[in-house]
């Protein structure tokens, strides 16, 4: 009969179990140890279960293992430490990368989408303000003749000018017709002495624009 020979486990194979047995022997809870050495409990659990691939690669995984082992009073051989830490670096599998569909490229990040929405709302708001102001603002009124207050040697004068085509023009309270381009012309009778010529322009819901010319008839 062949004698049974127990197989001796190496430190590399049993490191996680050694950590767990050492902790249980001291009666310590994982959550308490996690707070004490400032390492997440799920990382400590991964150490005990030899789930090295779930640990952060590089110095963080090495630090977690060293701190946990030191707290438990264990000494880890350098070769065992190097081996287990190498398991935390999960190789990149090119076949595991997901293929992004074409329609995914049309989806904007949330920040960009919010910026575009905000810009659209701002443009609409500014346009609304402009439209309202255009309705309520007094129309333009440019008097071309006479351009200034002048003396005049005749008993009549022709008042000419331009305003917005929607505006109603009045000269001394009398309505004057204007063309589709906003031009208007009206002959006004003068009396001897100083004459005040009051020209107004107003759209349906707007304020009134007023220009006054003083004509000295001689």
BANU-444792 format. One record per residue (C-alpha): residue in three letters; x, y, z; chain; residue number from 0. Coordinates in Angstrom, 3 decimals. Layout:
! residues N
{'Ala', {X, Y, Z}, 'A', NUM};
...
//
This chain:
! residues 218
{'Unk', {0.000, 0.000, 0.000}, 'A', 0};
{'Unk', {1.373, 3.334, -0.976}, 'A', 1};
{'Unk', {1.863, 5.699, 1.929}, 'A', 2};
{'Unk', {-0.027, 9.000, 1.793}, 'A', 3};
{'Unk', {2.326, 11.927, 1.424}, 'A', 4};
{'Unk', {0.789, 15.309, 2.284}, 'A', 5};
{'Unk', {1.570, 18.040, -0.235}, 'A', 6};
{'Unk', {3.193, 21.068, 1.295}, 'A', 7};
{'Unk', {1.639, 24.298, 0.100}, 'A', 8};
{'Unk', {3.988, 27.097, -0.818}, 'A', 9};
{'Unk', {3.694, 30.591, 0.621}, 'A', 10};
{'Unk', {2.657, 31.867, -2.780}, 'A', 11};
{'Unk', {-0.300, 29.523, -3.017}, 'A', 12};
{'Unk', {-1.541, 30.006, 0.552}, 'A', 13};
{'Unk', {-0.900, 33.707, 1.103}, 'A', 14};
{'Unk', {-4.551, 34.687, 1.126}, 'A', 15};
{'Unk', {-5.447, 31.844, 3.465}, 'A', 16};
{'Unk', {-2.558, 32.754, 5.762}, 'A', 17};
{'Unk', {-3.784, 36.312, 5.990}, 'A', 18};
{'Unk', {-7.301, 35.206, 6.799}, 'A', 19};
{'Unk', {-6.223, 32.650, 9.408}, 'A', 20};
{'Unk', {-3.982, 35.207, 11.100}, 'A', 21};
{'Unk', {-6.854, 37.703, 11.292}, 'A', 22};
{'Unk', {-9.326, 35.154, 12.641}, 'A', 23};
{'Unk', {-6.784, 34.035, 15.203}, 'A', 24};
{'Unk', {-6.706, 37.580, 16.551}, 'A', 25};
{'Unk', {-10.493, 37.845, 16.399}, 'A', 26};
{'Unk', {-10.440, 40.948, 14.225}, 'A', 27};
{'Unk', {-13.178, 42.099, 11.888}, 'A', 28};
{'Unk', {-12.378, 43.234, 8.346}, 'A', 29};
{'Unk', {-14.278, 46.511, 8.705}, 'A', 30};
{'Unk', {-12.354, 47.396, 11.858}, 'A', 31};
{'Unk', {-9.027, 46.667, 10.171}, 'A', 32};
{'Unk', {-10.071, 48.695, 7.121}, 'A', 33};
{'Unk', {-10.635, 51.771, 9.296}, 'A', 34};
{'Unk', {-7.401, 51.223, 11.181}, 'A', 35};
{'Unk', {-5.074, 51.035, 8.160}, 'A', 36};
{'Unk', {-7.306, 53.147, 5.895}, 'A', 37};
{'Unk', {-7.806, 50.429, 3.258}, 'A', 38};
{'Unk', {-11.190, 49.481, 1.838}, 'A', 39};
{'Unk', {-12.691, 46.315, 3.321}, 'A', 40};
{'Unk', {-13.356, 44.843, -0.129}, 'A', 41};
{'Unk', {-9.637, 45.117, -0.933}, 'A', 42};
{'Unk', {-8.776, 43.285, 2.291}, 'A', 43};
{'Unk', {-11.329, 40.631, 1.396}, 'A', 44};
{'Unk', {-9.726, 40.312, -2.057}, 'A', 45};
{'Unk', {-6.330, 39.789, -0.411}, 'A', 46};
{'Unk', {-7.688, 36.976, 1.747}, 'A', 47};
{'Unk', {-9.426, 35.309, -1.211}, 'A', 48};
{'Unk', {-6.397, 35.600, -3.537}, 'A', 49};
{'Unk', {-8.387, 37.783, -5.929}, 'A', 50};
{'Unk', {-5.324, 39.783, -6.925}, 'A', 51};
{'Unk', {-6.780, 40.927, -10.231}, 'A', 52};
{'Unk', {-9.366, 43.037, -8.378}, 'A', 53};
{'Unk', {-6.687, 45.031, -6.553}, 'A', 54};
{'Unk', {-5.262, 48.303, -7.866}, 'A', 55};
{'Unk', {-2.128, 47.651, -9.892}, 'A', 56};
{'Unk', {1.225, 49.121, -8.910}, 'A', 57};
{'Unk', {2.198, 50.732, -5.625}, 'A', 58};
{'Unk', {-1.323, 50.797, -4.162}, 'A', 59};
{'Unk', {-1.746, 47.020, -4.238}, 'A', 60};
{'Unk', {1.768, 46.532, -2.849}, 'A', 61};
{'Unk', {1.106, 48.989, -0.030}, 'A', 62};
{'Unk', {-2.203, 47.326, 0.907}, 'A', 63};
{'Unk', {-0.614, 43.900, 1.128}, 'A', 64};
{'Unk', {2.361, 45.117, 3.151}, 'A', 65};
{'Unk', {0.245, 47.104, 5.615}, 'A', 66};
{'Unk', {-2.198, 44.268, 6.154}, 'A', 67};
{'Unk', {0.567, 41.701, 6.644}, 'A', 68};
{'Unk', {2.487, 43.992, 9.023}, 'A', 69};
{'Unk', {-0.631, 44.560, 11.104}, 'A', 70};
{'Unk', {-1.121, 40.798, 11.402}, 'A', 71};
{'Unk', {2.544, 40.316, 12.281}, 'A', 72};
{'Unk', {3.357, 38.358, 9.111}, 'A', 73};
{'Unk', {6.507, 38.565, 7.057}, 'A', 74};
{'Unk', {6.080, 38.061, 3.339}, 'A', 75};
{'Unk', {8.980, 36.846, 1.239}, 'A', 76};
{'Unk', {9.955, 39.246, -1.600}, 'A', 77};
{'Unk', {9.370, 36.632, -4.321}, 'A', 78};
{'Unk', {5.888, 35.869, -2.985}, 'A', 79};
{'Unk', {5.082, 39.560, -2.897}, 'A', 80};
{'Unk', {6.265, 40.083, -6.481}, 'A', 81};
{'Unk', {4.282, 37.123, -7.751}, 'A', 82};
{'Unk', {0.986, 38.109, -6.205}, 'A', 83};
{'Unk', {1.276, 41.742, -7.177}, 'A', 84};
{'Unk', {1.903, 40.701, -10.770}, 'A', 85};
{'Unk', {-1.531, 39.049, -10.717}, 'A', 86};
{'Unk', {-3.226, 42.395, -10.056}, 'A', 87};
{'Unk', {-2.211, 43.704, -13.449}, 'A', 88};
{'Unk', {-4.988, 42.388, -15.644}, 'A', 89};
{'Unk', {-3.831, 42.061, -19.279}, 'A', 90};
{'Unk', {-5.759, 43.955, -21.887}, 'A', 91};
{'Unk', {-7.778, 41.748, -24.168}, 'A', 92};
{'Unk', {-8.296, 43.504, -27.518}, 'A', 93};
{'Unk', {-11.301, 41.283, -28.254}, 'A', 94};
{'Unk', {-13.044, 42.479, -25.075}, 'A', 95};
{'Unk', {-13.351, 46.049, -26.320}, 'A', 96};
{'Unk', {-16.833, 46.979, -27.292}, 'A', 97};
{'Unk', {-17.411, 48.238, -30.804}, 'A', 98};
{'Unk', {-19.053, 51.639, -30.695}, 'A', 99};
{'Unk', {-21.940, 51.896, -33.088}, 'A', 100};
{'Unk', {-22.084, 54.829, -35.473}, 'A', 101};
{'Unk', {-25.164, 56.296, -33.837}, 'A', 102};
{'Unk', {-23.278, 56.488, -30.524}, 'A', 103};
{'Unk', {-21.049, 59.173, -32.005}, 'A', 104};
{'Unk', {-24.132, 61.360, -32.382}, 'A', 105};
{'Unk', {-24.732, 61.375, -28.636}, 'A', 106};
{'Unk', {-23.167, 64.461, -27.081}, 'A', 107};
{'Unk', {-21.784, 64.411, -23.556}, 'A', 108};
{'Unk', {-24.203, 65.803, -21.015}, 'A', 109};
{'Unk', {-22.146, 68.960, -20.419}, 'A', 110};
{'Unk', {-21.987, 69.819, -24.125}, 'A', 111};
{'Unk', {-25.695, 69.112, -24.507}, 'A', 112};
{'Unk', {-26.545, 71.398, -21.581}, 'A', 113};
{'Unk', {-24.353, 74.168, -23.018}, 'A', 114};
{'Unk', {-26.070, 73.929, -26.409}, 'A', 115};
{'Unk', {-29.507, 73.984, -24.784}, 'A', 116};
{'Unk', {-28.520, 77.020, -22.692}, 'A', 117};
{'Unk', {-27.223, 78.847, -25.781}, 'A', 118};
{'Unk', {-30.427, 78.095, -27.678}, 'A', 119};
{'Unk', {-32.548, 79.401, -24.809}, 'A', 120};
{'Unk', {-30.366, 82.511, -24.542}, 'A', 121};
{'Unk', {-30.714, 83.214, -28.276}, 'A', 122};
{'Unk', {-34.497, 82.820, -28.062}, 'A', 123};
{'Unk', {-34.618, 85.117, -25.043}, 'A', 124};
{'Unk', {-32.500, 87.802, -26.737}, 'A', 125};
{'Unk', {-34.614, 87.573, -29.884}, 'A', 126};
{'Unk', {-37.792, 87.989, -27.824}, 'A', 127};
{'Unk', {-36.357, 91.091, -26.139}, 'A', 128};
{'Unk', {-35.333, 92.516, -29.519}, 'A', 129};
{'Unk', {-38.770, 91.815, -30.995}, 'A', 130};
{'Unk', {-40.610, 93.411, -28.077}, 'A', 131};
{'Unk', {-38.361, 96.468, -28.141}, 'A', 132};
{'Unk', {-38.897, 96.804, -31.875}, 'A', 133};
{'Unk', {-42.637, 96.948, -31.259}, 'A', 134};
{'Unk', {-42.623, 99.411, -28.362}, 'A', 135};
{'Unk', {-39.654, 101.586, -29.256}, 'A', 136};
{'Unk', {-40.371, 104.867, -30.988}, 'A', 137};
{'Unk', {-39.699, 104.656, -34.735}, 'A', 138};
{'Unk', {-36.829, 106.467, -36.383}, 'A', 139};
{'Unk', {-37.618, 109.928, -37.782}, 'A', 140};
{'Unk', {-35.197, 111.817, -40.016}, 'A', 141};
{'Unk', {-36.212, 115.268, -41.304}, 'A', 142};
{'Unk', {-34.305, 116.142, -44.467}, 'A', 143};
{'Unk', {-35.970, 119.485, -45.201}, 'A', 144};
{'Unk', {-35.523, 121.720, -43.417}, 'A', 145};
{'Unk', {-32.475, 120.084, -41.816}, 'A', 146};
{'Unk', {-32.292, 122.783, -39.114}, 'A', 147};
{'Unk', {-34.176, 125.807, -37.828}, 'A', 148};
{'Unk', {-33.982, 128.394, -40.605}, 'A', 149};
{'Unk', {-35.363, 131.750, -41.716}, 'A', 150};
{'Unk', {-37.733, 131.472, -44.689}, 'A', 151};
{'Unk', {-38.834, 134.034, -47.212}, 'A', 152};
{'Unk', {-41.957, 132.244, -48.495}, 'A', 153};
{'Unk', {-45.342, 131.642, -46.912}, 'A', 154};
{'Unk', {-45.116, 127.874, -47.546}, 'A', 155};
{'Unk', {-42.426, 125.229, -47.017}, 'A', 156};
{'Unk', {-42.227, 121.572, -48.012}, 'A', 157};
{'Unk', {-41.373, 119.255, -45.139}, 'A', 158};
{'Unk', {-39.638, 116.051, -46.240}, 'A', 159};
{'Unk', {-38.189, 113.178, -44.332}, 'A', 160};
{'Unk', {-38.126, 109.455, -43.719}, 'A', 161};
{'Unk', {-39.398, 107.110, -41.033}, 'A', 162};
{'Unk', {-40.218, 103.405, -40.721}, 'A', 163};
{'Unk', {-42.808, 102.217, -43.211}, 'A', 164};
{'Unk', {-45.204, 101.004, -40.483}, 'A', 165};
{'Unk', {-45.186, 104.398, -38.724}, 'A', 166};
{'Unk', {-47.887, 107.038, -38.992}, 'A', 167};
{'Unk', {-46.516, 110.533, -39.618}, 'A', 168};
{'Unk', {-48.210, 113.719, -38.494}, 'A', 169};
{'Unk', {-47.162, 117.309, -39.108}, 'A', 170};
{'Unk', {-48.749, 119.770, -36.685}, 'A', 171};
{'Unk', {-51.372, 117.123, -35.879}, 'A', 172};
{'Unk', {-52.327, 116.348, -39.493}, 'A', 173};
{'Unk', {-51.652, 112.878, -40.856}, 'A', 174};
{'Unk', {-49.202, 112.680, -43.748}, 'A', 175};
{'Unk', {-49.004, 109.737, -46.117}, 'A', 176};
{'Unk', {-45.645, 108.040, -46.490}, 'A', 177};
{'Unk', {-44.378, 105.671, -49.166}, 'A', 178};
{'Unk', {-43.603, 101.972, -48.784}, 'A', 179};
{'Unk', {-40.013, 102.971, -48.039}, 'A', 180};
{'Unk', {-41.062, 105.382, -45.314}, 'A', 181};
{'Unk', {-40.470, 108.622, -47.242}, 'A', 182};
{'Unk', {-42.941, 111.459, -46.797}, 'A', 183};
{'Unk', {-43.412, 114.974, -48.112}, 'A', 184};
{'Unk', {-45.937, 117.638, -47.135}, 'A', 185};
{'Unk', {-46.315, 121.318, -47.902}, 'A', 186};
{'Unk', {-47.009, 123.473, -44.849}, 'A', 187};
{'Unk', {-48.369, 127.014, -44.783}, 'A', 188};
{'Unk', {-46.434, 129.590, -42.741}, 'A', 189};
{'Unk', {-47.476, 132.772, -41.005}, 'A', 190};
{'Unk', {-45.315, 135.822, -40.581}, 'A', 191};
{'Unk', {-42.889, 135.435, -37.730}, 'A', 192};
{'Unk', {-41.785, 132.286, -35.893}, 'A', 193};
{'Unk', {-43.491, 129.020, -36.851}, 'A', 194};
{'Unk', {-43.172, 125.793, -34.888}, 'A', 195};
{'Unk', {-43.347, 122.733, -37.156}, 'A', 196};
{'Unk', {-43.946, 119.616, -35.073}, 'A', 197};
{'Unk', {-43.401, 116.281, -36.864}, 'A', 198};
{'Unk', {-44.309, 113.050, -35.114}, 'A', 199};
{'Unk', {-44.008, 109.391, -36.023}, 'A', 200};
{'Unk', {-45.626, 106.503, -34.162}, 'A', 201};
{'Unk', {-46.270, 102.812, -34.804}, 'A', 202};
{'Unk', {-49.361, 101.015, -33.573}, 'A', 203};
{'Unk', {-48.039, 100.004, -30.137}, 'A', 204};
{'Unk', {-44.911, 102.139, -29.932}, 'A', 205};
{'Unk', {-44.007, 105.362, -28.255}, 'A', 206};
{'Unk', {-44.062, 108.577, -30.251}, 'A', 207};
{'Unk', {-40.996, 110.124, -31.864}, 'A', 208};
{'Unk', {-41.124, 113.926, -32.171}, 'A', 209};
{'Unk', {-38.948, 116.364, -34.113}, 'A', 210};
{'Unk', {-39.533, 120.132, -34.018}, 'A', 211};
{'Unk', {-38.374, 122.701, -36.544}, 'A', 212};
{'Unk', {-38.685, 126.448, -36.061}, 'A', 213};
{'Unk', {-39.157, 128.438, -39.250}, 'A', 214};
{'Unk', {-38.880, 132.230, -39.190}, 'A', 215};
{'Unk', {-41.114, 133.452, -42.035}, 'A', 216};
{'Unk', {-40.116, 136.919, -43.281}, 'A', 217};
//
